[in-house]
Each structure stands twice: as C-alpha cells, then as structure tokens.
Amino acid sequence: MTLPSLPQSRFLSTAIPGPRSIALHAERVKQVTSGFGITLPVFIERAGGAILEDVDGNRIIDFASGIAVTSVGASNPRVQAQVEAQLERFSHTCFMVTEYDSFTAVCRWLNEHTPGDFEKRSALFSTGAEAVENAVKVARSATGRERVLVFDDAYHGRSLLTMAMTAKQNPYKLNFGPFPAEVIRAPFASPLRWPTGAENATAEALAAVEQILFDHGPETFAAMVVEPIQGEGGFIVPSPGFLPGLRELSTKYGIVLVLDEIQAGMGRTGALFASEHENIAGDITVTAKALAGGLPLSAITGRVELMNAVHAGGLGGTYAGNPLSCAAALGVFEAFEDGSLIENANRIESSARTILEPLKTSTAILADVRGRGAMLALEFADAGTLAPRADLAKKVAAEAHSQGLLVLVCGTFSNVVRLLPPLVIEETLLLDGLTVLRDAVLTVSLSEAHQPSSFSEAVAA
C-alpha cells in the first residue's frame, strides 16, 4: 500500500506530547530499561522530508534528523527503492561468509569520494563506535604502536574504548569505568573559550599538542583521532589552521591521522566531508550516521598500505556491511549525484544565520551562533563571564518542542541547542522552524530578564 505524501508543514492537533503518545510512553516505562534517555516523548507514526507525524496527528518539524542520520529525509524514495529491491533478493549472508557486490560498490564510492589523493581501501561496519574502534585497530596494526591521542570535548561513541576517547562524563562515561588505557587527551582549539583569546587558539593548542606528544614519546602514538567539527561536544568549529596543523604533526611523527566524520560528513556541512573546508585529508576517514539514510552502516576509508596492514580475518563483524544497509547507502549516493543536497546545506546555513545571528545582540543569553552548512548551534551562557547555562538551553528546547519543532541539546556543559535539519527541507518549512526557534530564544530571554537578580529583589517582589 502506498501512503499519501506527508504534508511538509507544521501542525498541532494536541498538546505535545498528546494523549496517545503519553499512553504509549507509559507502556515504554514498563517494558524498556530506564538507561535509555528521551529527548521528546512522542511516538512517531510516519516521517518524510523534514516532518515527523506522531500518533496523535501532530506534524513536527525535524531539526534533529535522528542525530544527523536522515539527511536525505526519513523516507527517501531512492533509499526505499534500493532497499526494497535488495529485500526481494536476500536480507543477509554475512560478507565474511559469502560475498555480494553492493558491499564492494559502497567501498568503491567511498574510495573515490573521500578526501585524499592516494590509493584507498574501505571496510564497512554497523555503528560509528565500531568504525572508530576499527580505525584504531588498523592504526595499531600498521604502526606497531599503542597510544591514541584524542581531544577535549570529543565524542567518539559508547563502547568501552570509545568511551575512553570521549570527553564528557555524564551521561556517556558515568559509572562505566575503568576504561582502556593508552588514550591521551589534548586541548582542542575552541575559539569561544580559549583562555587567551580566539586569536591565540590555533598556535597555543598546536604547541600544547606537540608538547603532549613529546611528554609521552611521539613514537608511541599509533593514531590521532579528531572530529573536523566536534559533535556532542557542542558543534565546535576549530580555529582556522588547527586541523592543518594536526595534519602536519601527524605526518612529522608518523602518526595515523583519523578524521571522525561520523556526524559532520555526508554533506552535512555544505561539503561532502567537513575536512574539505580545511583542505586536508585523513590517513583514515570514519563515516556513519547519514551514510545509509537510517539503516545501520559505518565505514573506515584509508590509505591502502594502512588498510591492508591488518591480517586476513582481523576485521569484520556478523552484520558488518549488511546488504540492506549497503543498498540504502547506494540510494543515498544517488541522492547526492546532482549536487543539490550540498547546495541545500549551504542554503540552510544562510537562512539560519539571517534569522538567528541577530539574537546575539538582541538578547543577553546567547554566547555564540556557529557551525557550517546544516550543522549549526546556539550556545547559551551568562553575558560577560561565559558561564555555561544548561538551564537556558533546556528551556529553549522545551519551548521549541511545545510549538512543534524538534531540536537537540548537546555540549560538554549541556548548554548548546543544535540544529540538524534534513538536507531536503523545503525553504518555507525551514523558515517556519527557524522562526519558532527564534521566538523560543526570545521568550526564554524575556523570562530571564524578569528573574530577580538578588535576594533583596526577590524579597521586594
């Protein structure tokens, strides 16, 4: 049965969450571990384009994309057609047991499109964390070294090794230690919060990185793993020159530079890969999330001499490069062929900055509007001190949710509202969502301005 197309407009038939979602959530509480969090307790009936329709008939604007996964929309016809055709043939054989060409085709596309003017090989897995771990395995196998350098505010996953590589304690690492050793952390050149000012961030951060390498012995580091734009850490775009500087240090000391493009890749930032903005290539590039349009697929793509350094049988996984996920990825690749999705990402940034950047001066709660393409963020902090205000980010998100706009909160201090709209979002719907978000910030700002600033004011009130 073919469902009618989902209207690309916001519509509220009930409060959010509505009665059916509330009932279903109550059942969830009875059946599902409380270890899973929830951003917005609504149950989705169907989704398409940039709209999520819940079981109560509310149409919610999607500025989350399943955490940067459904960049081509949650029911893209190209992805659907590829998956349907594959499902008619077979759903699984395990590529390590018997082969299928879609696995090779995905690897071929990644080898051709991932930055780097050198011969490449790829390997497919299921999750981003799994891919990051395999990138580390490859680097260790190729170099014979053990240590891994990561950065402040980094996020690389929820497995044991990637938790060690992730910076944020709560909720990702709390109560789950001890973690693997040989993971060393270095400062990230964050312009907003660099202690001596943004103008010094690149030089001082690179000097600190090199000093840390010397302190531990640069010859002991197998890999340097970095996000070209940090994701969960707060959508932090590093100071200009920082990533090229890391590229130079990696080359100088024979360290494998691993670029974690899991959230920033696949067109999200207005280039196919975020590292293209800095004109650098990783020795290994990690992709996942938007790679297969909602089906679980991840990949590592790297220099042939690195990727082939691993012994036969050393890489793999039962579901690694599942044929349905590979088919979905081929549909995603088709969607990128005409270049319109990259153009849309840049259009999204232009529209968002036009509406949201004036809030930095018209309110006293917004410290930064940043990002690239359709990977954008608002950071909330006290004016002057830049003390993080997680409470304000939470209030802004809650106000947006109540009006039918789904946004996510992130950041090391949980004080950042991030925007990840699908790259297929229509301009009218985008502007509606941005207006809802702008009004939510203004509402919270007005409320904050009316809060008593001292005990005496509170008593007088």
Summary of the structure (lengths in Angstrom):
residues: 461
radius of gyration: 22.4
end to end distance: 61.4
largest distance: 76.9
contacts: 1635
relative contact order: 0.15
helix: 41%
strand: 16%
